[in-house]
Amino acid sequence: MDGELGDFLRSRRARIQPEEVGLASHGRRRVPGLRREEVAQLAGVSVDYYIRLEQGRGPSVSDAVLDAVARVLRLDETEHAYLLTVARPHKKAGTTRPPARPRVRPGVQLLLDGMERTPAFVLGRRMDVLAWNALGDAVNGFSALAPAERNIPRQVFLDPAAAGFYPDWAAVAAQTVANLRIDAGRHPDDPRMATLIGELSLKSEDFRRLWADHEVRECAFGTKRIQHPVAGLLTLPYETLTVPTDPDQTIVAYTPEPGSETAERLTLLGSWKATTAPTTH
């Protein structure tokens, strides 16, 4: 992640034309968007200072400078927060070792199981799937996967069935990468994150292309469509809740409108699931 700050700032500069920020465009430009000296001018810092920032040589950069750069580059709230994170990554002393597999507290699992009519699951770092309830498993099939394969980006980009499972696969793929990049920015020294990104980049051209865009966007809520092999087409609004005792764990719950066609299909799917073998977590 050492070059992430510079790559991110360059990608944001490329989105903005000089005319959009009141600058005249003189001469032929070798690259699209704003030049570094133009960003520095508009942010009220020296060109040398901004160059050092893009090169990752400004660990003591102030919030005021980062806020000014965010304003010039027209970053939204999520992008602004991401800039603050990658500009001052928290590095732990000593040798970095892969963390043990995270555990979901029993109370959280009981909460999931109590949501009998709501498909729900827990995501951890790297969008690993850590736990689920029966209906969440019926929708997504987590229990049929090996533990190492229970990962949303891996499923979206490496499972040949993903394009059929998600009718809006392109949008799902872009959102998945944008959310994964936020996680990568929060944990720049996570070796498992580096391994995942390397594998996806090697095996998926779509992932490589999307990762190079440096988009950052959280999946806090929205709607996802799933073409389920048993229940048919499901239109699933979703909400996410962060587990207070572990900010790296997020509960994802699908919340279809009561009485809707999707809600009725989920009821039938739940009945079908109840007749199958019990799931294991």
Secondary structure as UniProt FT lines:
FT   TURN            2..3
FT   HELIX           4..13
FT   TURN            14..15
FT   HELIX           18..21
FT   HELIX           36..43
FT   HELIX           47..54
FT   TURN            55..56
FT   TURN            59..60
FT   HELIX           63..72
FT   TURN            73..74
FT   HELIX           77..87
FT   HELIX           106..114
FT   TURN            116..117
FT   STRAND          120..123
FT   HELIX           125..127
FT   STRAND          128..132
FT   HELIX           134..140
FT   HELIX           142..144
FT   HELIX           147..149
FT   HELIX           152..158
FT   TURN            160..161
FT   HELIX           162..165
FT   TURN            167..168
FT   HELIX           169..186
FT   TURN            188..189
FT   HELIX           191..203
FT   HELIX           205..212
FT   TURN            213..214
FT   STRAND          221..228
FT   TURN            229..231
FT   STRAND          232..243
FT   TURN            244..245
FT   STRAND          246..254
FT   TURN            258..259
FT   HELIX           261..274
//
